[in-house]
């Protein structure tokens, strides 16, 4: 009998303990990340957090406020989790640890109730009939409270810590109303910024933010990061840890010296982690290589100094930032590629990546590369190198590197390169003859220069065309042999010649030479605007007379040829030496 009483007493005490209706147990700790003044707002925020974090709960806090928390955990675990999430930017900087003693009704997860352990049944008692489950009342929104008075707002503001005050200044700065120091001191400048922000929101301008207004400001500040999943990612293989927008990026692919993160959806966002051993020379080479990549627009500031560099480029729908530094024989950094014009999110993400960047031991293995990754001359570790709009040929006309080419080669170019050096200018252009004369950005030293002959060879004589049939894929110009089919154009033009030759578009602008190595013409495109395309194996060349006239119009004195027949080998060498690679850039 005594044992039965003891069991009944234990069951009664257990039932009383469960009936206390407090969701927090002794020695539990929770990370409170937000408090909202309405149930609907709090439920919406809890739903957003639950999509990115684990252990999200919501409780009424009393006084019309609803808290969003993570937990429950032990005290040490809660402190450690808070530190990790703050470092990654996943939770607001004013998140803090609570014991749950103020928690009231639970509103998240939806339909969740506080656990109430059932009394243990007596071994001697017959099973009691189970009552029918009763519907649980749903929490109702509390009526909107009037906002704090200025005195109450100042009192609640006084309870803020330094980090919370600095966070408010950062949010005011982001809102465009504050440009002074982030020091947590609410002086005249901060008060003016608060008043300006209140005026923008249509609120009474007091210069003191109420608790509700502070929450509204911070919500707007943090809203731009919603859906990005900013989370600290540690890549041990690369020796780098930093916050990344993991919700819109894949898991990353290592291809030394980069780890490439590609977009998983429609947002054209990319991230590169840079990790390699090296020295100052390696860093300088990386600085040059990065500027050849398609993901880095050409317009924007560049800065290189001892041990580090930064590059920024905007254009073509992209805004890219690259930063790298050399420490202890290791080069590490990152690149962020973001949609152009989305400054609110880009600057926030970039700021968190910079602030949370951490060097870990080790660098990427230089041999690491995905098995299925294509290797090509226009790729660097799987990244596309920026390519010109088109590449063709030209003729070196003097020792300073002046180039004669076809007008179609350089028409509509934003920039022109001769032998890979950009910045060339057009000295003379004539759409009628289809010719253009170019001056390099700086004097060049060609291996050979052209010598011109006005008298054409006999019909049926062998001729040669020098050019870059495959653009810059070959290290030097190639020579293609053919014959002179007619000394006039297809419609009887006196300054055109028709050739029988298997030329390619990259040969356009290159010299047409006779057997003595003299330039007797310049290869034109096989089709001009509005013209009919020529059959394969047929080419047109502008004769030497107009070539000489175009050079003289540009202030260049072309050299005349002397009679001296050359072997095909010598002719090919001379032709390649006088032929320039001309590139047209956007």
Rosetta blueprint (number, residue, H / E / L):
1 X L
2 X H
3 X H
4 X H
5 X H
6 X H
7 X H
8 X H
9 X H
10 X H
11 X H
12 X H
13 X H
14 X H
15 X H
16 X H
17 X H
18 X H
19 X L
20 X L
21 X L
22 X L
23 X L
24 X L
25 X L
26 X L
27 X L
28 X L
29 X E
30 X E
31 X E
32 X E
33 X E
34 X E
35 X E
36 X E
37 X L
38 X L
39 X H
40 X H
41 X H
42 X H
43 X H
44 X H
45 X H
46 X H
47 X H
48 X H
49 X H
50 X H
51 X L
52 X L
53 X L
54 X L
55 X L
56 X E
57 X E
58 X E
59 X E
60 X E
61 X E
62 X E
63 X L
64 X L
65 X E
66 X E
67 X E
68 X E
69 X E
70 X E
71 X E
72 X E
73 X E
74 X L
75 X H
76 X H
77 X H
78 X H
79 X H
80 X H
81 X H
82 X H
83 X H
84 X H
85 X H
86 X H
87 X H
88 X H
89 X L
90 X L
91 X L
92 X L
93 X L
94 X L
95 X L
96 X E
97 X E
98 X E
99 X L
100 X L
101 X L
102 X L
103 X L
104 X L
105 X L
106 X E
107 X E
108 X E
109 X L
110 X L
111 X L
112 X L
113 X L
114 X L
115 X L
116 X L
117 X L
118 X L
119 X L
120 X L
121 X L
122 X L
123 X L
124 X L
125 X L
126 X L
127 X L
128 X L
129 X L
130 X L
131 X L
132 X L
133 X L
134 X L
135 X L
136 X L
137 X L
138 X L
139 X L
140 X L
141 X L
142 X L
143 X L
144 X L
145 X L
146 X L
147 X L
148 X L
149 X L
150 X H
151 X H
152 X H
153 X H
154 X H
155 X H
156 X H
157 X H
158 X H
159 X L
160 X L
161 X L
162 X H
163 X H
164 X H
165 X H
166 X H
167 X H
168 X H
169 X H
170 X H
171 X H
172 X H
173 X H
174 X H
175 X L
176 X L
177 X L
178 X L
179 X L
180 X L
181 X L
182 X L
183 X L
184 X L
185 X L
186 X L
187 X L
188 X H
189 X H
190 X H
191 X H
192 X H
193 X H
194 X H
195 X H
196 X H
197 X H
198 X H
199 X H
200 X H
201 X L
202 X L
203 X L
204 X L
205 X L
206 X L
207 X L
208 X L
209 X L
210 X L
211 X H
212 X H
213 X H
214 X H
215 X H
216 X H
217 X H
218 X H
219 X H
220 X H
221 X H
222 X H
223 X H
224 X L
225 X L
226 X L
227 X L
228 X L
229 X L
230 X E
231 X E
232 X E
233 X E
234 X E
235 X E
236 X L
237 X L
238 X L
239 X L
240 X E
241 X E
242 X E
243 X E
244 X E
245 X E
246 X H
247 X H
248 X H
249 X E
250 X L
251 X L
252 X L
253 X E
254 X E
255 X E
256 X L
257 X L
258 X E
259 X E
260 X E
261 X E
262 X L
263 X E
264 X L
265 X L
266 X L
267 X L
268 X L
269 X L
270 X E
271 X E
272 X E
273 X E
274 X E
275 X E
276 X E
277 X E
278 X L
279 X L
280 X H
281 X H
282 X H
283 X H
284 X H
285 X H
286 X H
287 X H
288 X H
289 X H
290 X H
291 X L
292 X L
293 X E
294 X L
295 X L
296 X L
297 X L
298 X L
299 X L
300 X L
301 X L
302 X E
303 X E
304 X E
305 X E
306 X L
307 X L
308 X E
309 X E
310 X E
311 X E
312 X E
313 X E
314 X E
315 X E
316 X L
317 X L
318 X E
319 X E
320 X E
321 X E
322 X E
323 X E
324 X E
325 X E
326 X E
327 X E
328 X L
329 X L
330 X E
331 X E
332 X E
333 X E
334 X E
335 X E
336 X E
337 X E
338 X E
339 X E
340 X L
341 X L
342 X L
343 X H
344 X H
345 X H
346 X H
347 X H
348 X H
349 X H
350 X H
351 X H
352 X H
353 X H
354 X H
355 X H
356 X H
357 X L
358 X E
359 X E
360 X L
361 X L
362 X L
363 X L
364 X L
365 X L
366 X L
367 X L
368 X L
369 X L
370 X L
371 X L
372 X L
373 X L
374 X L
375 X L
376 X L
377 X L
378 X L
379 X E
380 X E
381 X L
382 X L
383 X E
384 X E
385 X E
386 X L
387 X L
388 X L
389 X L
390 X E
391 X E
392 X E
393 X E
394 X E
395 X E
396 X E
397 X L
398 X L
399 X L
400 X L
401 X L
402 X L
403 X E
404 X E
405 X E
406 X E
407 X H
408 X H
409 X H
410 X H
411 X L
412 X L
413 X L
414 X L
415 X E
416 X E
417 X E
418 X E
419 X L
420 X L
421 X E
422 X E
423 X L
424 X L
425 X E
426 X E
427 X E
428 X E
429 X E
430 X E
431 X L
432 X L
433 X L
434 X L
435 X E
436 X E
437 X E
438 X E
439 X E
440 X L
441 X L
442 X L
443 X L
444 X L
445 X L
446 X L
447 X L
448 X L
449 X L
450 X L
451 X E
452 X E
453 X L
454 X L
455 X L
456 X L
457 X L
458 X L
459 X L
460 X L
461 X L
462 X E
463 X E
464 X E
465 X E
466 X E
467 X E
468 X L
469 X L
470 X L
471 X H
472 X H
473 X H
474 X L
475 X L
476 X L
477 X L
478 X E
479 X E
480 X E
481 X E
482 X E
483 X E
484 X E
485 X E
486 X E
487 X L
488 X L
489 X L
490 X L
491 X L
492 X L
493 X L
494 X L
495 X L
496 X E
497 X E
498 X E
499 X E
500 X E
501 X L
502 X L
503 X L
504 X L
505 X H
506 X H
507 X H
508 X L
509 X L
510 X L
511 X E
512 X E
513 X E
514 X L
515 X L
516 X L
517 X L
518 X L
519 X E
520 X E
521 X E
522 X E
523 X E
524 X L
525 X L
526 X L
527 X L
528 X L
529 X L
530 X L
531 X L
532 X L
533 X L
534 X L
535 X L
536 X L
537 X L
538 X E
539 X E
540 X E
541 X E
542 X E
543 X E
544 X H
545 X H
546 X H
547 X H
548 X H
549 X H
550 X H
551 X H
552 X H
553 X H
554 X L
555 X L
556 X L
557 X L
558 X L
559 X E
560 X E
561 X L
562 X L
563 X L
564 X L
565 X L
566 X L
567 X L
568 X H
569 X H
570 X H
571 X H
572 X H
573 X H
574 X H
575 X H
576 X H
577 X H
578 X L
579 X E
580 X E
581 X E
582 X E
583 X E
584 X E
585 X E
586 X L
